[in-house]
Amino acid sequence: MKIDFSKKTEQELLSLSKAADDVLETLRLMGKAETNTVERVIEHHGTFYEMDHYPPGDVLDEETASQYYYHAHRPESGEHGHFHTFLRAGAIPDDMSPYPYEGEEELPLGEDAICHLVAISMDAQGLPTELFTTNRWVTGETFYSAKDTIKLLDKFKIDHVYPCLGTNQWLTAMLKLFRPQIEQLLIERDQRIESYKKENPKTDVFEDEDLEVTSIVQIDIDEQISAIDKELEKRKISMVG
């Protein structure tokens, strides 16, 4: 997935650059303590089991209605595990309607509504390797369109210390740093859903377990920051010249 940063406004680039600083700072501090974002979430909970949520009960910021958990169930991908990020009903506008659904499954609605934003694959060193989106059944979400979910992205913020301030700040900043990729992934997710419907007209696409990951992209923090910095520098040069 190629992101054209030349099409970003100056304000967007500055926001991406600020997020980059936040991501690097949390990694620097964790490095000094010889720990990482994943260790801080799964430690003190005994044996790490596939499918279990870490920490138990998930992480929820009630003020922002932001939520996440870490777990593992994709050994074929080579990842250690992944974070799932969400916004709950408190952050979702009342006039925002779920994606059209004609199936028989009962969706969480009203005060129980929940929107999955993106998942972040992690390696054994606690560094991100991929971003991906999932079908509705995977997380049991309400499921909102890409257009609406993109509007919600800036609302994600975990602003407390449980289970780890550094991991919470890092996740918050990651969704900002890789917002261009997340937006594109959400658009591709909806396109995949619609194409799958046409290919399987008799199937409830949102509950079809043959469709799990709906879009995916490899990521690299250093490469992302380098691309942002190059575009910022280019504009400085052009302004001087």
Secondary structure as GFF3:
##gff-version 3
##sequence-region A 1 241
A	DSSP	three_ten_helix	5	7	.	.	.	ID=ss1
A	DSSP	alpha_helix	10	32	.	.	.	ID=ss2
A	DSSP	alpha_helix	39	42	.	.	.	ID=ss3
A	DSSP	beta_strand	54	61	.	.	.	ID=ss4
A	DSSP	beta_strand	66	71	.	.	.	ID=ss5
A	DSSP	three_ten_helix	75	77	.	.	.	ID=ss6
A	DSSP	beta_strand	81	88	.	.	.	ID=ss7
A	DSSP	three_ten_helix	89	91	.	.	.	ID=ss8
A	DSSP	three_ten_helix	110	112	.	.	.	ID=ss9
A	DSSP	beta_strand	114	122	.	.	.	ID=ss10
A	DSSP	beta_strand	128	134	.	.	.	ID=ss11
A	DSSP	alpha_helix	136	139	.	.	.	ID=ss12
A	DSSP	alpha_helix	146	152	.	.	.	ID=ss13
A	DSSP	three_ten_helix	153	155	.	.	.	ID=ss14
A	DSSP	alpha_helix	165	177	.	.	.	ID=ss15
A	DSSP	alpha_helix	179	199	.	.	.	ID=ss16
A	DSSP	three_ten_helix	205	207	.	.	.	ID=ss17
A	DSSP	beta_strand	213	218	.	.	.	ID=ss18
A	DSSP	alpha_helix	221	240	.	.	.	ID=ss19
###
